Amino acid sequence: MILYHGSNTFGIKTLEPHLADHEKPYIYMSTLEIVAGFYMVNAVERPYYWFPYGFDKNGAVEYDELYPNALKEVSEGKSGCIYVVEADEKDVLPFKNIPCARLATVPMEVKDCIEIYDCYEWLLEQEKLGVFRLNRFEEKSEKEMQWWRKTILEYIDRKGMIETPDCSYARFVKEKFPAVWEDYEKICSKR
């Protein structure tokens, strides 16, 4: 099977497992090039990540902007690569809740590389081609934003970020979703 891995590092010949926030080192790959493309750029520093994409009821890829011009802010002027690997199904694991995601625990040889010199331009081109749908912030309903705010709050609470308020994800939430962080602090103060 052909798998894709997005990175902002050029020149990789072998993908190596790395620790993210899932407690074990993995290589994160996708059966979909566009999903790997989202991972070329990240709004927060490792080991955390911010990739607000998902799938509609028909399985089409959607990227959700949760603040004004989010995709542009994260990707404009940034470069990256989409690495292509070939893997046997038995050598990769599915990733919970993301049907196109695959994980590897051993190094994987790169077969090809797609170099992208402005990730924002590339993503907009992919949107025009119908590869994914960009759900812009201005189009979001209050109900949708409430769901996202609740999801972010649950994540920072599960990760105990009240204890690590200077980590990259906590700083990101404080900057982009200050009301969520304030609600989190109130919840924690009552425990």
N, C-alpha and C positions, 0 to 999 in steps of 0.2 A: 504494500500500500504506500502511496505517496503521502507524506506529511510535511507540514510547513511550521517553521519556527521564526518568529519575529524578534529582532534584536537591533539595538542601536550601535552594536559593535561590528565593525567590518573585518573581513579576513579570517573568519572562523573556518577551520577545516574539519574539526570534530566537535560536535556538541557534547558538553559535559553536564551531568546532573548538578544542580545548584539548589541550595536551601532557600525557599521562599517562606511564606508563613503557614506552611502545611506540615511542619515538623520533620520532614524527610526530604533529602535532596532528589530532585526530579529534573528531567528535561520536559518542558511543557511544549506540546505540539498540537497542531490542529489538522483536521482533514480539509479545512477550508482556508484558502490563501488569505481571504479578507480578514478572517479572525486573527490569523498570525500577524497580519498587517497592523492591527490595533496595538499589538504588543511591541511594535518598534519604538513607541514613545509611551511615557508613563508620567502621570501628574505627581506621583509621590516617589520618594527614594526607596530602594530595596531595604528590607525584605518585603515591604508592602507594595500594593499595586492598586491602580484605579483604572478599571476598564469597564465602564458601564454599558455593556452590550448584552444582548439577549436574542431571543427568537420569538417571532410572532406565532400565532396559533397554527400557521401553515409551515412553520420551520424556517421562514425567511429571517435573515440576520438584520438586527436593528441596533443602532448605537444611540444612546440617550444622552443628550446634553442636559446637565442638571444645574447649570448656571450659564449666563449669557456668553456666547462665543467659546464655549468650553473646548470643542474639538480644535478650533483654530488656535486657541491659547496653548494647548498641549502639543500640537503637531507642526505648526507653521514654522518653516525654515529649518526644521530638524531632519536629519537624514537617518536612514536605517537600512536594514537588509531583511529579506525574507529568505531564510535558508530552506532548502528542499532536501529531504532525506527519504530513503526507501526503507521500509521496515516490514517485517512479518507481523501479522496480527498477534501472534503469540509472544512477541517481544515488547509489546506495549500494553498499558493498562488504560481502561476508560476512566475518565474523571467525572466524579459525581456532578450532576446537574448541568453539565455542558456536553451535549451529545456529540459534538465534533472534536472534543479535546481528547488527547492521548498523552500518557505519561510514560517516560522511559527512566529506568534506574541505572542503565549502563550507557557508556559513550556511544554516540551515533555519528557515522561518517556523513559529511555533507556531500551531496551529489551535485547541487547547483545552488546558485545564489542570485537573487533578484535585488539589485542595488537601487535604492530610492533616495533621491537627493532633496526632495521636499515632501515630507510625509503628508502634509496638509493638501498639497496639490494632487498627490496620488490618491488620497482618500476621496477628495471631491470628484475626481475622475471616475473612481469606482462607484460612487453614488450615482453619477450621471449614467453610467452603464447599467444601473439597476442591480449591482452586486449586493448592495445593502441599502437600508433606509436610514437616513439621519433624522432622528426625532429631535428637532430643535427646541431649545429651552422655551422660546416664545410660544410654542404650540402646546406646551404642557398644561394640563388641567391642575387645579388645586388638589384634586383627589390623587392624581398621579404623583405629585410632589410630596404629598403626605406619606404615601407608600414608600417613596425613596428615602425621605427623612427618617421614617421608622426603621427602615432597613439599615441605614447608616448607623443610627443610634444602637440598634441591636448588635451590630458588628463591633463597634468600639467598646460596648459593654462586655461582650463575650471575650474580647481580647484584653480586657482590664486596662484600658488606656488611661484611666484616671491615675494609674501608677506610673505611666510613661507619657506624660503630657507633652514632652518635647520630641517624641518620635515623629517621623515624617508623616505618618497618616494622621496623627492627632493634630499636628500643625496645619495640615491640609484642611481637615474638618473645621478647625477654628477659623481659618481664613475664608473658606468658601461656604460653610454652613454654620455660622456662629450660633444661631438659635439652637441647632442640634447639640452643640457642645454645651451650651448653657443648660439645656434640659438634662443632659447627661450629668453635669455637675450637681444639679438639684436632686436627681435620683440617687446619686452616690452619697450625697450629704445626709440623706434620710435612712441610710442603711446602718 
